Each structure stands twice: as structure tokens, then as C-alpha cells.
Amino acid sequence: MDKVIEGIAYVLGNDIDTDQIIPAEHLVYSLSDPEERKHYGKFALSGVPDDQAGLPDGKIPFTENGQSESKYSIIIGGKNFGCGSSREHAPACMEIAGVRAVVAESYARIFYRNSVDGGFFIPFECVTRMVEEIKTGDDLVIDLNASTLTNRSANKTYELKSLGEVIEIIEAGDIFEYARKTGMIPSTSRGGS
């Protein structure tokens, strides 16, 4: 696992809910079909209101021109990120769109667990409110070992809360791989016997 995550910021506000992350009308696609799966990336964050996305003056599209992958790989959010329903499609669509990390003040608990347990991306909590300090398009670096986020565009570093024991699940890939690795469930056989 990479100990450093680099990427371009996409800044959101408070209370970004799962219907904003992936609107219900786009839940008709199969996550297991490689072609249909791309639609989740294409429509990721498409329900976020204009005043909540990108810039205070208006919405910056998360994905452009029908693309399924975004140039923004680090989301900066406010309080209560991922509130709403418990659908796993919300963190899944963000991963499909290329999100590697979300840094928010706080999360809805089920969204946080879905993000970690599914191995979709790393959900960091910040010590300082960053949504007014970081701008969409800023060049960011997250150092997992130091638990810091550096905004290279502004030459400023912020402390992140420790991931604690969650890092072990993230490093394993998802909750099932972690359970296999630690012997909680049997490993799957890869060969014929």
C-alpha cells in the first residue's frame, strides 16, 4: 500500500449525503458488470447542489464530458460527510471515479464503515476545518505515516487524525481480506484439490 497519496483537491461542504454522491436514478447499473460500472464513476457527485461543490460561486463538474474517471482524487469535505442511506454504491462510485482519499471533519458512521470495509478509499478525519482553506484544484499530498495533509499549492501542512486500527483493514484491501489474513475466516483456495 502506498504510504503517500498525491492528488488534486475537490472541495465540498457539510452534510453531503449519499443521494448527492450518487443520485437514486443512477442505481440501475450493475457494479459487477465492467461496462455498467463505469456509469457510477460518470455520475459520482452529480447530485451535489451548485452551492456545495467546487467553488462558492458555482459548481465545478467532478467528472467532465461523460468521462467515468475524475481528475480530482482527493475530496475535502466538511461535517457529516456521507449522511443519508446506507447504500454501498456511494463509496463505490467515488472509487470508480478515481477517488483515493476523503478528508472530512466528520462522517456518517455507516458511510465511514462502508468506505473502510469495502476498501474503496481511505476516509481521513481532519483536526482543522479545511473547506475554507483548500480550494478545488489545489495540489495535495497525504502522508499516512505522519498523518498529515500538505497543500503544495499553498505550502501549508495540516494534521490528520490517526486511522488507528482501521489502517489494518485498509492495508489488507477490505474487511474480508483482513478477516482472512487474521484467521477470522478461512482463506479461499486458489487451486484445484
N, C-alpha and C positions, 0 to 999 in steps of 0.2 A: 504494500500500500504506500502511495506517495505520502511523504511527511510534509510536503508543501503543496498547496493548491494555489494556482495562479489563474486570474481571470478578470473579466470586465464586469463591473457592477451594474445591477439593475435594482433601483430603489423603489420600495413600496411603502405604504403607510401602515396604520393599525388595522386590526380586525379583517385581514384578508382571509375570506372564507373559502371553503372547498368549491362552492359554486362559482366563485370568481376565478379560482385556479383552473378548474375545468368545468364549464357550464354543462348542466344535465343533458342538453340536447346532443352533446358530443360523446355521451357514454354508450352509444350504439356500436362502437367499434370494438373489435376483439383485441385484447392485449397480447394474446398468444399468436395472432397472425402477423407476420413481419410487415406486410404492406399496410394493413389496417392500423397497426400500432403507430405508424408514422403520423396518423391524424391526431393522436394525443399530443405529440410534440407541436404540431401545427397550431393547435387550439389552446395550448398551455397559456394560462394567464389572460385569455381572451375576454373573460368576464369582469376583469378589474375595471372599476369606473375610471373615467378620464382623470378625475381629480386625485386619484390614488396611485397612478402609475407613471413612473419615469421622472417627470418634472412637475412642479407645482402649476406650470402654465398649461399643461396638457399631456395627453398620453403619448408615450413613445412605444411603438409596437414591440412586443417581446420577440416575436418572430416576424420576418419580413417576406413579402411576396409568396406566400403559400409554402415557405420552407418549413421543414419539420424540426430543424435544429436552430437554436438561437446563438447569437454571438455573445450573449450575456450568460456567464456560467456561475456567477456568484450573486445571489439575491440578498439584499439588505432589507430587512423588514422591521416593523415596529412591534407593538404588543399584540398578543393573542393571534399569532400567525397560524393559519390552518384551521380556524374555528369552523363550525358547521357540522356537516355529516362526517361519518367515519370512513367514507369511501377511500379505498386504497388507490383509486385512479388518480387522486390529486398528487401525491408524491411521485407516482409512476410517470405521469405526464411531464412533470418537471425534469425527471431524469432523462426521459426520451428526448426532451428539448435541449439537453446538454448541461443541465444544472449539476454542479459538483458539490455545492455547499450553499446553505442558507444561514445567514447570521441575523437573528431577531432578538428583540428584548425578551419575548416570551412566546410560548407555543400553546396551542390547544393540545392537551395531553395525548389524545388518540392520534393526531396528525404526527406528533413527535415520534411516538412509538411506531407508527406505520413507516415513517421515513427510515428509522433505525432498523426495525425488524426486517423490512424488505430490502435493505441495503441500497436504497435509491440514491441517497446523498447524505452528507453529514450536516445535521442541524446543530449549529452552534448558538449559544446564548451569549449576548454581549453584556459587558459591565456598564458601558456608556451608551446612551441613545445615539445611534449613528445616522438615522434617517435624515437629519438636518445637516450632517457634516460630510457625508459621502454623496456624490452625485452619480446619476446614471451615466455610464461611460468611463468612470474612473478605473484606473488600473490597480488591482488589488492582489495581495499575496497573503495567504493564511499559512502560518507555521504551526503545525499540530504539536510539535514538541514544546514550543514556547508558549502555546495558547495565545497567539497574537494575530491580529489582522493589521497589515500595513497598507495604507493607501499611498501608492507610489506617486499618484498624480498630485497629492497634497503634501507628500513627505511627512506623514503622520502615522503613528502606530497606536493601536488600541488593544487593550487586554480583553481576552475572551474567557468565559467561564470554562473550567475543566470539563472534559467529556466524561470523566470518571470511568466507571466500569463499562459504559456504553462503547468505549473505544474497542473493547474486545469483540463485540458483535460486529462493529463496523469493519474491523480488520479481518474478521472471518469471512465477510461478504454478505451475510444475512443471518437471521436468527436460527435457521435450520442448519446452516454450516457451522455456526457457533455450537449448537447443541450436539452435532456430530463430533466436532473437534474436542469437546469437553466430555464426551461419553454419555451425555443425557439421552441420546437416541443412537441406535446402531448406524454405522457408516453404511452407505449404499455400495453394493458390489458393482464393480465396473467391468468385470469379465464373466465369461460363462463358467459355470461349475457343474 
